[in-house]
């Protein structure tokens, strides 16, 4: 396996994993919780999901794949409700699946290609890396919010518990 293949494969798997975790968090929250803001300058979970969809579509769909840039970033943060968990899960899944199709099809040579996204000159590799790290940061915020609002242990790392490790076959 080449370094390029490892990077692209990991990026696709990580985006899929993080998207699944966000979908799980959305499924644990009520509509009111999805759109709850602690203050005017705070973002609700719903806003973060819309923001991630816009970011992925802009950086990968537009920047990497050359599609038209139809993002309305301000609208992602201005939304105050009206979109339920199922609809947010669907738009997130669609955005990530499309980005992962694009990333999976990238040639290794394209990784060093220079592109412009949001006025930044970056390589395709940097654009993919940006999307994964940006997605990861907001996933952490969504998970934290879900834990605070529900009191649930989300259980994403139960397999690392001492008792669970003892039960696993090496």
N, C-alpha and C positions, 0 to 999 in steps of 0.2 A: 504494500500500500504506500502511496506517495503522501507527502505532507499535505499536498493540495487536496487529495481525496479524503484524507483524515479530517481536514478542516471543514470541507463542504459537508461531509457526512455528519460530523458532530453538530454543525450549525443547524442542519435540517432536523436531526433528532432532538436537539435542545429546544428549538422553537415549538416542535410538536409537543414535547413534554410540558413546557411552560404553558402553552395554550390549553392543554388538558387540565392543568391545575387551576387556571383561571376559570375554565368552564365549571369545574367542581366547586370552586368558591361561589360562583354565581348561583349555582344550584342550591347552595346552603342559605342564601340570603333572600329576604322578602323584597318585593319591589321597593318598598320604602327604604330598606337598608341599602339597596343598590344605589339609590340616588341621594342618600344622606350626606350632608356636608356639615362639618363641625363649625365652619365659618365661611364667610364670603370668599376668602382667598384660598379655600381648600377645594380639592376635587373629590367628587364622589367616585366610587368604584365604577359606575357606569361611564363617567367621563374618561377614566383611565383606559377602559376597554375601547371606547371610540378613538381615543388618542393612539393607542397601539395599532388599531386597524389603519388609521391614517398614516402613521409613521412607516409601517411595513409596506403599505401600498406605494408611498412616495419614494422611499429609499430603494426598495427592490423592484416594484412594478415600473416606476418611472425611471429612477436612476440607473438601475442595472438593465432592465428589459427595454427601456426606451418608450414606454407607453406614455400617453398624455398625463400630465400632472393635474388631477382633479381634486386635490386635497383642499379642504376648508378647515384649517387647523383651529381657527377661532371657534367654529361651530362645535368642535369636539369638546371644548371646555365650557361653552355657553349652554349646552344641553342641561335641562333640569328635570328630566324624567320622561315618561311616556314610552320608554323602550324596556320591555321586560327581559327576564333572564334568558328565555329561549331565543329571543331575537338577537340579543347581544352574543350569546353562544354561537349562533349561526353566522353572524357577520364576522366574528373573530375566527371561527373555523375556516370560513371561505378565504379570508385575507391570508391566514397562515398557510393554508393548502396551496393557494396560488403562489405565494412567495417561495414555498418549498419546491414547487414544480420548477420555478425559475432557477433557484439555487442548485437543485439537483442536475439541471441540464447545463450548468456552466462548464465551459472548457477551462482547463487549468491556465491556459494562456490569457484568458480574460481577467484573471485575478489581479494582474498587474496593470490593467487598463485604467486610465484616468477618466473619471466621470465627474459631473457636477450635480450635486443635490443640495437644495436649500442654499445655494450660493457657495457651498463648500466644494473645493476640488479634492477628491479622494480617489483612491483606487477602488475597484470592485471588491477586493478583499476587505478593505476598510469599511465599505458600505455594509457588507454582510456582517462583519464583526460589530459594527455600530448597532445594527438592528437586533442582534442577539443580546448584546449587553444592555441595550435600552429596554428590551422586552423583559429581561431578567430583573432589572431594577424595579419596574412597575409591577411585575408579578409579585415581588416581595412586598410591595405596598398593599396590593390587593389581598394577599394572604394574611398580612398583619391585620388589615381592616376586618377581614372575615373572622379571624380569631377573636378580635375585640368584640365584634357585634354578636357573635354566636356563642362564645365561650368554648367552642369546639377545638379539640386537638385534630388538626387536619390529617394527621397520620401518614404524611409523605415519607417519613423516615423511620417507621416502625421496624423495618428490617434491620436497622442498626442497633436496636436494643440488645442488651447483653443476653437476655433470655432467648430472643429470636435467633441470635447468631449461634447459640449452642444447638438449636434445633436443626440448623441447616447442615446439609452434607457438604464437606469441603470440595 
